[in-house]
Amino acid sequence: MVEPSPLAQDGDRKRVGFFRLLWRHNKVGFLAGMILIAIALLAICAPLVATGDPTDMSPADRLKSPSEVSPMGTDVFGRSVWSRIVFGARVSLAVGVVSVLAAAVLGTILGLIAGYLGRWQEYVTMRLMDVLFSFPSILLAILIVTIWGAGFHSVVTAIVLIQLPIFGRIVRGSTLSLKHVEFVQASVASGASTSRVLFRHVLPNVAGPILVQLALSMGGAIIIEAALSYLGLGAVPPTPSLGSMLSENRTAMELAPWTVVYPGLALALLVLSINMFGDAVRDLLDPRLRSVMGG
């Protein structure tokens, strides 16, 4: 018999917190979570930890190597690389959180409707998901941003449309398996409205897959934002972005490698920690995966 998920055990919930439980079953995921929290705190406290204004240009200080004044050196415009990284991480996290949450909300609503009601509502919704799935992610993002212009709102909209079908399909699949379960049928028989059945009985039971997908989609959203900014379609200069930092300093890479190495490492660390933390949460929520690992 597969043992129940530890998050579903009331005794465990009372005795240990989430991160202590994560430490017990997946130390790598715990470390990734701590790194993610540290990056988020640095981004939130960017004005306090930055060594200067990330948009101030100083031609006299361009391409200076790391020092006490500029711990990660300066870029081609004389701006502090460290300051631009912490402010750029704020932009990346903001885009990732806002876009993925919006995609999760819209995808959950559409998935619940398609999976529970069926008929023409399911057909129309899933064909819309198929249309969005038919476009390669980065090409769809470039198309949307090109039409609406570069900027925060355009990037968020593009990522929402890319992530929307993923959440819609996940929720629809879970809803299809739940709508014939006894407690849902009992609620229908008692005269509960469709909205009450969906949001009171079905939604809480599909929350696990949604939470896992939220964590896993964050990394993809940040990569898309960085790619658009690298192409000049994301954050509008001089707003700092990890992707735009790589683009602006690529010509100076051989002369001043720190101008691209540090932003690249920051982006890689951010995405890696999100993905590893998402994997750990998935394993923790899925008792079958935990039993295979011997948890």
N, C-alpha and C positions, 0 to 999 in steps of 0.2 A: 504494500500500500504506500502511495506517495504521501509523505507527511505534509500537513498544511503549511502555507506560507507563513513565515515568522511574523510578517506584518499583520496577519489575520489572527494571531494569538493574543488574546487580551492579557494574559499573564505577562508575556514578553513586553507588551506595550507599557504595562505598568512598571515593570522592573527596570527596563533600559530604554534609552532614547534612540532615535533613529540612527544617529552617527555611531553610537556605541554598538548597535546591532550591525551596522555596516562594517565597522572595524572587526567584529567577530567573524563575519562571513566573507568579507572581501577587503583586505587591507589595501590593495592597489586602488580600488574604488574609493576607499576612505581618503587616501592620500590625494587622489584626483579631486575629491570634493573640497578638501582643505585648500588646495591650490586655487580652485575655482573661487572659493570664498575670498581668498587673499587678493586675487585679481579684481574681483568685484569691489572690494573695499578700497583698493588703490584707485579704481575708476571713479568711485563715488567721492573719494577724498582728493581727487586730482588737483584742485586749486591749492590744497595744503601741501601735497607731496611734490608737486612740480617745482623745478628750479627756475621757472620763469614763464612768461606768456608764450604759449606754443605758436602764436602767429607773428611774434615780433621778429623781424628780419634784421640781421646784422652782417652786412657783406664783409666787414673787417674780420669777423669770427668764423667765416665759412670753412667747413671741412676740418675743424679742429679736432684732434684726437681726444679720447676720454680723459677727463681730469677731475679734480675736486669740484670745480665750478660746474662742469658739464659731465656728469658721471658716464654718459654714453656718447659723448662728443657732440658735434654739431653737424647739420646737413648742408646741402649746397647753398642754402640761403642764410646760413648762420643761425638757424633756430636749434634749440636744444632738442636732441633726439629723445631723451628721457621724458621731457615734458610732452612732446607730441605723442609718445607711446601711451602714456597714462590717459591723456585726453582722447586719443584714438581708440583705446580700449573702451572708454565710456561710450563712444559712438557705436562701436561694434556691438556691445552688450545691449544698448538701447534698441538698436535695429533688430537684433536677434529676439529679445524679449517681446517687444511690441508686435512684431510680425508673426511670430510663432503663436503667441497667445490669441491674436486675432484669427489666425488660420485654424487654431484648435476650436475656438468658439463657433465659428461658421461651419467648419467641417463636422463638428459634433451635432449641431442642429440638423444639417442636411443628412448626415448619416442616420440619425435617429428617425427622421421622417421617412427616408427611403427604406430602412430596414423594417420598420414597424408597420407602415401603411401599405407598402408594396404598390402594386398596380402601376398607374401612369406616373405617380409621384416618384416611384423608384426608377422607372425607365428614364424619365427626364433628368433626374439628378445624376444617375450613373453615366448617362451619355455625356453630360456636361463634364463629369470627372474624366471620362475617356478623352474628351477633346483637350483638356488641360494636360493630361498625361502624354498626349501625342507629341507635344513640343519638348525638345531638349531644354532642361532647366535654364541654363545660362542664356540660350538663344531667346527664350520667352522673356527672361528678365531684361535683356538688351532691347528687345522690341518694345516692351512697355516703357522703359525709362527713356528710350529714344523718342517715343511719341509724346510722353508727358514732361520730359525734361529732367535733368539731373536734380537730385535733392532727396532729403530724408523721406518725404511722403511717397515719392515715386518708387524708391527702393523698397520701402515697406509694402506697398501695394504689389509690387512684382513678386516679392517673397511670399506674400499671403496667397497669391494665385498659384504659386509653385507648390506650396505646402498643403493647400486646401484639399486636393484629392487624396492625399495620404491619410489625413485624419478622417475624411468622409468614408473611405473604404474600410478603415479599421473599425470605426463605430458602427457602420452598417453590418459588417460581418458579425460583430459581437451582439448586435441587436437581433439579428436573425436567429441566433442560437438561444436568445433569452426570451423572445416573445411567446414561446410555447411552454415555458417553464411554469410550474404550478402556481407560484406566488403571483406571477403576472396575470395568469388566467383567472385566479381568484379575485384579483383587483378589478379586472374587467367585468367579471360576473357580479361584483358588488355594485356596479354602476359608476365606477370612477371614470372621469373624463380622460380623453386621449393624452392631453397635456400632463395630467396628474400621473398617469401610468408611466409616461416617458421620463418625466423629471423626478418622480418620487421613487420609482421602482427599477426602471431600466438604467437610467444614467448612473446611479451610484455603483452599479455592478459592471459598468464599462469604464469606470474612472481609472482603474489600474493601467490598462493599455494606453489610455490617453496620456497619463502622467509620464509613462515611459517614452512615448513618442515625442512628448514635449521636450524631454531632455535630449533625445537623439536628433531632433530637428534643429535644435539651437545651433549645433556645430555647422550644419549645412547652410543655415541662414547667414551665419557670420562669414563663411567662405564666399557665398554669393555676393554679400555686401563688399567684401574685400576685392573680389574680382571686378565688380562694377566700378569701384573707386580706382582700381589700377587702370581701367580703361578710360577714366575720366567721366564716368557716368554716375558716380555715387555721390559722396560728400562734396559739396561745392567748396573749392579753395577760397580762403586759406584754412578752412575747417580741417583739423587733423583727422586722418584715418589711416589705419595700418596698411590698407591697400594702396592708397595714394602715396604714402611714404616710400613704398617699394618702387612705384612708378617714377616719382620725382627724382629719386637718387640713383636710378639704375645706371645712368651715365658715369657716375662717380664711384661705382662699385669697386673697381680695381684700385683707385687712388685712396678711397676712404671706405673700406668694407663695412665699418661699423654702421654706416648710414642705412644699409639694407639688412645686415645680419641681425641686428637687435630687433627691428620691427618684424622680420621674418620669424625669429625665434618666439617673439611675443605672440604672434598670430598662431604659430604651430602649438605653443603651450596652451593657449586658450582653447583652441578647438580640440586638442588631444584630451585635455582635462574634462571638457564637456562630454566628449564621446565615451571616455572611460567611466565617468560618473554615471552616465546614462546606462551603459552596459551593466554596471554594478546594481543600479536600481532595478533594472529588468530582471537580473538573476535573483535579486532579493524578493521580488514580487511573484516570480514564477517558481513554485515549489518543485516542478519537474526538473528545471535547470539546476536548482540548488541540490537536488538529490543526486544528479549526475556528477556534480562537483564534489559530492561527499560532504556538503554543508550541514 
